[in-house]
Amino acid sequence: MEIIIPLIIVTFVSVGLIKKVKIFEAFLEGAKEGLYTLFLIAPTMIALITAVTMLKASTATDLLSDFISPVAEKLGFPAEIVPAALLRPISGSGSTALLLSVFESEGPDSFAGKVMSVMAGSTETTLYAIAMYYGAAGIKKARHTLASGLCADFTAVVFSVLTTRLFSY
């Protein structure tokens, strides 16, 4: 397994030599383009990280989760998944931390643990993805993308519960 990366590098260099490409110049050009892309997306990333940090530090997600949890439970959704469902479109690491806390408190084989596992694999960090990719591409209007992405995340959460319920019996 350790040989794969060096083998890929040797392959690229060999193909470059065969095609008479100036390998080092091409490498430098790619590195320069990468740094330029980083320069373009850095403000977006800083803003997103600041917003996520402020959201985590505030009690906004807790208040919203406390408001939604009773309704979710009446609809058959475990109350434990609500905070993760709210946080997942914003922060992958935050929702993973919530997943691990549910694993510790309820167990990975509990209904909530299974639902959150399916949800983690079927939802996206929508706001992060939009900020990163649209920022890199210079796209300013993300209105329809955001609505579609959040709708897809909501659908994934609903079907995570339904699918887990279907295969748990």
KEVO-19925 format. One record per residue: x, y, z of N, C-alpha, C, O in turn; residue number from 1. Coordinates in steps of 0.001 Angstrom, whole numbers, plus 500000, padded with zeros to 6 digits. Layout:
<rs>
R     n.X     n.Y     n.Z    ca.X    ca.Y    ca.Z     c.X     c.Y     c.Z     o.X     o.Y     o.Z  num
R       X       Y       Z       X       Y       Z       X       Y       Z       X       Y       Z  NUM
...
</rs>
This chain:
<rs>
R     n.X     n.Y     n.Z    ca.X    ca.Y    ca.Z     c.X     c.Y     c.Z     o.X     o.Y     o.Z  num
R  500809  498811  500000  500000  500000  500000  500860  501264  500000  500500  502262  499375    1
R  501998  501222  500703  502837  502420  500809  503429  502833  499463  503862  503974  499303    2
R  503452  501943  498522  504094  502219  497234  503178  502961  496258  503646  503455  495233    3
R  501897  503044  496559  500946  503614  495603  501249  505075  495290  501315  505449  494119    4
R  501434  505903  496309  501689  507334  496076  502996  507544  495301  502996  508265  494303    5
R  504108  506936  495731  505323  507106  494922  505160  506587  493485  505723  507160  492552    6
R  504401  505518  493310  504160  504973  491982  503370  505960  491119  503660  506116  489933    7
R  502386  506617  491702  501607  507625  490968  502513  508785  490559  502438  509264  489428    8
R  503363  509233  491474  504274  510346  491168  505226  509957  490041  505428  510727  489102    9
R  505805  508773  490133  506726  508309  489086  506000  508204  487750  506562  508544  486709   10
R  504757  507738  487773  503970  507632  486539  503752  509001  485911  503940  509172  484706   11
R  503355  509981  486725  503137  511330  486203  504418  511922  485627  504405  512512  484547   12
R  505511  511764  486344  506787  512302  485864  507204  511595  484579  507684  512235  483644   13
R  507022  510283  484532  507389  509524  483329  506560  509954  482124  507109  510159  481042   14
R  505265  510092  482293  504394  510524  481196  504772  511934  480764  504783  512239  479572   15
R  505084  512797  481738  505516  514160  481417  506801  514176  480619  506942  514959  479680   16
R  507741  513320  480983  509008  513238  480239  508791  512702  478834  509401  513183  477879   17
R  507922  511709  478707  507639  511138  477390  506981  512172  476489  507291  512251  475301   18
R  506074  512964  477052  505369  513989  476265  506153  515295  476176  505682  516275  475599   19
R  507349  515297  476753  508257  516448  476725  507628  517703  477349  507740  518811  476824   20
R  506967  517482  478483  506383  518585  479248  507441  519083  480220  508183  518286  480795   21
R  507512  520382  480405  508413  520947  481403  507753  520741  482760  506929  521543  483198   22
R  508133  519649  483413  507436  519171  484593  507495  520167  485739  506463  520473  486336   23
R  508665  520675  486056  508792  521583  487186  508024  522881  486946  507393  523410  487861   24
R  508077  523396  485705  507331  524620  485391  505827  524380  485498  505093  525241  485983   25
R  505371  523222  485050  503952  522881  485158  503539  522762  486625  502450  523191  487009   26
R  504422  522174  487444  504162  522068  488874  504045  523448  489515  503125  523704  490291   27
R  504984  524332  489183  504944  525683  489737  503699  526438  489297  503106  527169  490091   28
R  503297  526270  488042  502086  526919  487542  500854  526414  488293  499977  527203  488645   29
R  500784  525117  488536  499673  524553  489297  499658  525051  490735  498597  525346  491287   30
R  500845  525144  491342  500926  525658  492713  500484  527116  492765  499808  527530  493706   31
R  500866  527895  491754  500468  529298  491705  498949  529420  491566  498332  530253  492229   32
R  498351  528603  490715  496889  528618  490560  496197  528201  491857  495153  528747  492213   33
R  496781  527239  492555  496219  526807  493838  496251  527913  494872  495285  528112  495609   34
R  497354  528629  494928  497450  529755  495861  496476  530863  495499  495903  531502  496382   35
R  496285  531096  494207  495321  532103  493770  493907  531705  494181  493123  532541  494632   36
R  493588  530416  494021  492273  529924  494438  492100  530081  495941  491033  530474  496412   37
R  493155  529774  496692  493110  529966  498141  492863  531428  498479  492085  531739  499382   38
R  493515  532313  497765  493332  533749  497970  491876  534152  497700  491329  535005  498400   39
R  491257  533547  496699  489865  533862  496367  488873  533361  497417  487897  534043  497727   40
R  489125  532162  497966  488147  531583  498883  488442  531881  500347  487601  531598  501201   41
R  489594  532435  500664  489946  532703  502064  488925  533606  502765  488514  533282  503879   42
R  488497  534725  502165  487496  535543  502865  486191  534792  503133  485585  534950  504193   43
R  485769  533986  502181  484552  533194  502358  484732  532212  503502  483839  532064  504336   44
R  485867  531544  503551  486136  530576  504609  486201  531248  505977  485672  530725  506958   45
R  486846  532398  506039  486944  533108  507314  485554  533514  507794  485232  533371  508973   46
R  484735  534017  506880  483370  534406  507246  482560  533195  507698  481829  533277  508685   47
R  482679  532075  506991  481929  530878  507342  482376  530330  508696  481538  529965  509521   48
R  483675  530270  508931  484185  529770  510209  483727  530675  511348  483360  530192  512419   49
R  483746  531986  511118  483278  532925  512137  481794  532714  512427  481382  532691  513586   50
R  480996  532562  511375  479552  532363  511560  479264  531061  512301  478416  531035  513193   51
R  479954  529987  511944  479731  528698  512603  480142  528777  514067  479446  528257  514939   52
R  481268  529425  514340  481735  529567  515713  480746  530378  516541  480456  530030  517686   53
R  480231  531457  515965  479246  532271  516679  477960  531487  516911  477354  531596  517977   54
R  477538  530700  515929  476323  529908  516070  476484  528855  517158  475573  528633  517954   55
R  477650  528205  517190  477900  527202  518223  477958  527840  519603  477472  527263  520576   56
R  478551  529031  519694  478690  529702  520986  477365  530245  521497  477151  530325  522706   57
R  476486  530613  520596  475176  531120  521017  474280  529944  521389  474639  528783  521190   58
R  473145  530257  521915  472199  529199  522258  471114  529062  521189  470078  528443  521432   59
R  471346  529631  520019  470331  529620  518959  469954  528201  518548  468769  527893  518425   60
R  470938  527336  518335  470616  525969  517915  469923  525206  519039  469041  524387  518782   61
R  470322  525473  520292  469667  524802  521418  468209  525234  521535  467322  524411  521756   62
R  467975  526537  521385  466599  527036  521474  465731  526466  520355  464606  526028  520596   63
R  466258  526474  519133  465507  525941  518001  465277  524446  518155  464202  523937  517837   64
R  466288  523749  518644  466172  522313  518858  465135  522001  519929  464343  521072  519770   65
R  465131  522769  521021  464144  522568  522081  462727  522834  521583  461771  522209  522042   66
R  462602  523763  520642  461296  524090  520074  460802  522988  519126  459615  522662  519110   67
R  461716  522425  518345  461346  521442  517325  461220  520023  517896  460412  519238  517401   68
R  461994  519686  518916  462048  518315  519435  460697  517720  519800  460438  516577  519422   69
R  459811  518430  520519  458514  517814  520838  457689  517472  519592  457025  516436  519548   70
R  457732  518333  518600  457000  518071  517352  457625  516875  516632  456921  516015  516102   71
R  458954  516835  516623  459654  515735  515961  459325  514402  516614  459113  513403  515927   72
R  459283  514389  517936  458966  513145  518645  457553  512666  518319  457325  511467  518164   73
R  456613  513589  518215  455240  513204  517880  455141  512641  516467  454250  511845  516171   74
R  456064  513058  515590  456088  512540  514222  456921  511264  514095  457055  510717  513000   75
R  457483  510787  515216  458252  509545  515200  459748  509727  515025  460471  508754  514814   76
R  460220  510963  515110  461647  511241  514989  462262  511253  516384  461687  511848  517295   77
R  463412  510616  516578  464052  510695  517888  464492  512141  518172  465054  512806  517301   78
R  464237  512606  519366  464599  513981  519734  466115  514197  519664  466574  515321  519465   79
R  466880  513130  519827  468344  513247  519834  468912  513669  518479  470012  514218  518418   80
R  468179  513423  517397  468722  513743  516073  468478  515195  515669  469110  515695  514739   81
R  467568  515870  516361  467188  517232  515954  468379  518193  515953  468568  518904  514966   82
R  469201  518246  517028  470344  519173  516973  471294  518877  515812  471793  519799  515165   83
R  471541  517606  515552  472437  517249  514447  471820  517587  513103  472522  518023  512191   84
R  470517  517392  512970  469838  517725  511717  469899  519227  511447  469999  519650  510295   85
R  469838  520023  512497  469932  521477  512339  471355  521932  512055  471570  522880  511300   86
R  472327  521254  512659  473722  521684  512535  474411  521134  511295  475355  521749  510799   87
R  473967  520004  510787  474641  519344  509665  474824  520225  508431  475911  520210  507853   88
R  473818  520994  507993  474048  521838  506808  475084  522932  507027  475600  523506  506067   89
R  475388  523219  508283  476318  524302  508594  477706  523777  508900  478697  524327  508421   90
R  477788  522724  509688  479085  522261  510176  479153  520744  510230  478393  520105  510957   91
R  480054  520181  509467  480256  518737  509486  480883  518275  510780  480480  517250  511331   92
R  481867  519014  511278  482542  518610  512513  481600  518738  513711  481632  517905  514617   93
R  480766  519772  513719  479811  519936  514809  478791  518816  514840  478465  518296  515907   94
R  478284  518442  513674  477302  517358  513630  477955  516009  513934  477303  515121  514483   95
R  479221  515845  513589  479936  514613  513934  480127  514521  515441  480022  513437  516016   96
R  480406  515645  516081  480521  515654  517541  479189  515257  518189  479170  514522  519176   97
R  478081  515745  517632  476765  515354  518146  476492  513869  517910  475904  513197  518757   98
R  476921  513364  516755  476780  511937  516461  477513  511111  517511  476973  510135  518032   99
R  478736  511504  517815  479520  510767  518810  478894  510853  520199  478936  509888  520963  100
R  478319  511999  520522  477674  512109  521846  476432  511216  521921  476143  510654  522977  101
R  475696  511079  520815  474550  510157  520800  475045  508721  520909  474423  507901  521584  102
R  476157  508409  520251  476734  507068  520378  477091  506771  521828  476871  505661  522313  103
R  477645  507768  522521  478040  507555  523911  476838  507447  524841  476833  506621  525753  104
R  475820  508273  524618  474675  508274  525532  473643  507189  525199  473118  506536  526102  105
R  473355  506999  523926  472303  506060  523518  472854  504726  523000  472198  503688  523084  106
R  474066  504785  522469  474676  503603  521875  474552  503638  520360  473556  504133  519833  107
R  475555  503115  519650  475521  503150  518186  474436  502257  517587  474007  502480  516455  108
R  473994  501257  518329  472947  500359  517820  471544  500792  518231  470567  500106  517934  109
R  471447  501930  518913  470123  502443  519271  469458  503005  518011  470114  503227  516993  110
R  468165  503225  518099  467458  503776  516943  468029  505141  516566  468272  505416  515391  111
R  468242  505993  517570  468797  507326  517301  470199  507221  516709  470540  507976  515798  112
R  471013  506300  517211  472360  506113  516677  472349  505662  515231  473140  506137  514416  113
R  471451  504744  514914  471339  504275  513529  470838  505385  512605  471357  505569  511504  114
R  469820  506126  513067  469290  507223  512253  470378  508250  511993  470543  508712  510864  115
R  471122  508610  513033  472170  509620  512850  473297  509119  511950  473907  509904  511224  116
R  473571  507828  511995  474586  507270  511094  474146  507385  509638  474921  507793  508773  117
R  472895  507022  509380  472366  507133  508018  472316  508598  507598  472662  508941  506468  118
R  471883  509456  508516  471791  510885  508232  473166  511482  507931  473295  512320  507039  119
R  474187  511058  508666  475535  511576  508435  476042  511214  507045  476794  511970  506430  120
R  475624  510057  506560  476061  509636  505238  475218  510152  504093  475628  510068  502935  121
R  474050  510682  504397  473154  511084  503310  472875  512584  503249  472191  513052  502339  122
R  473398  513334  504209  473221  514789  504180  474540  515446  503796  475585  514798  503733  123
R  474466  516722  503545  475646  517471  503090  475822  518702  503959  474856  519225  504515  124
R  477033  519152  504070  477300  520431  504723  477040  521513  503674  477966  522089  503102  125
R  475780  521765  503445  475313  522594  502338  475927  523987  502333  476445  524434  501310  126
R  475873  524669  503461  476387  526042  503504  477892  526076  503260  478399  526971  502583  127
R  478600  525097  503814  480043  525020  503593  480337  524775  502108  481193  525439  501523  128
R  479635  523833  501515  479878  523503  500103  479577  524693  499197  480342  524988  498279  129
R  478464  525372  499456  478122  526534  498637  479172  527625  498804  479628  528216  497826  130
R  479548  527885  500049  480542  528933  500301  481870  528614  499622  482486  529485  499008  131
R  482304  527369  499734  483597  526984  499152  483572  527016  497627  484389  527693  497002  132
R  482656  526300  497045  482667  526132  495592  482209  527380  494861  482778  527740  493831  133
R  481192  528039  495380  480749  529270  494738  481769  530380  494936  481980  531209  494051  134
R  482405  530390  496112  483455  531375  496349  484630  531172  495413  485185  532138  494890  135
R  485013  529926  495198  486133  529637  494296  485794  529972  492851  486656  530405  492087  136
R  484527  529769  492480  484115  530032  491100  483684  531480  490881  483448  531892  489745  137
R  483580  532252  491962  483177  533651  491839  481695  533851  491625  481280  534903  491138  138
R  480884  532863  491978  479433  532964  491820  478877  533712  493025  479184  533365  494166  139
R  478073  534722  492785  477548  535565  493858  476140  535177  494295  475814  535303  495475  140
R  475299  534710  493380  473904  534419  493701  473723  532913  493923  473883  532112  493002  141
R  473390  532550  495155  473230  531139  495494  471827  530857  496014  471609  529841  496674  142
R  470884  531726  495733  469544  531623  496304  468900  530262  496010  468465  529574  496933  143
R  468838  529879  494756  468176  528625  494400  468995  527411  494846  468429  526382  495214  144
R  470293  527528  494813  471148  526436  495257  470944  526185  496745  470826  525040  497181  145
R  470903  527261  497514  470719  527123  498957  469372  526476  499276  469305  525554  500089  146
R  468317  526944  498650  466983  526369  498887  466950  524899  498486  466398  524072  499212  147
R  467527  524571  497353  467546  523179  496891  468368  522299  497827  467955  521192  498172  148
R  469515  522791  498230  470379  522021  499126  469734  521767  500473  469789  520651  500988  149
R  469118  522802  501053  468456  522624  502346  467239  521713  502226  466938  520955  503148  150
R  466549  521781  501113  465422  520882  500859  465915  519437  500750  465281  518520  501272  151
R  467031  519242  500079  467616  517901  499964  468069  517388  501332  467896  516208  501638  152
R  468646  518263  502153  469052  517860  503499  467844  517452  504340  467891  516449  505052  153
R  466769  518225  504258  465551  517895  504999  465002  516541  504547  464609  515713  505369  154
R  464981  516331  503241  464509  515057  502692  465386  513908  503182  464880  512839  503523  155
R  466699  514127  503218  467618  513089  503692  467368  512763  505161  467441  511599  505554  156
R  467076  513766  505971  466788  513520  507382  465508  512696  507523  465477  511723  508276  157
R  464461  513078  506806  463190  512350  506870  463391  510907  506426  462918  509982  507087  158
R  464081  510711  505323  464263  509353  504820  465274  508561  505634  465257  507330  505595  159
R  466144  509223  506362  467029  508508  507291  466205  507843  508373  466446  506689  508729  160
R  465232  508572  508896  464346  508007  509922  463501  506884  509329  463407  505802  509909  161
R  462885  507139  508175  462004  506129  507562  462771  504864  507174  462306  503749  507410  162
R  463931  505046  506584  464736  503894  506157  465211  503088  507368  465161  501858  507359  163
R  465665  503781  508399  466117  503072  509605  464959  502340  510241  465113  501206  510694  164
R  463802  502973  510281  462617  502310  510856  462257  501074  510028  461930  500028  510587  165
R  462315  501192  508703  461974  500080  507815  462908  498892  508013  462457  497747  508045  166
R  464213  499158  508147  465171  498057  508237  465492  497632  509681  466294  496724  509899  167
R  464865  498288  510655  465126  497923  512058  464180  496845  512556  464400  496274  513625  168
R  463152  496563  511811  462172  495565  512287  462339  494256  511583  461603  493309  511858  169
</rs>
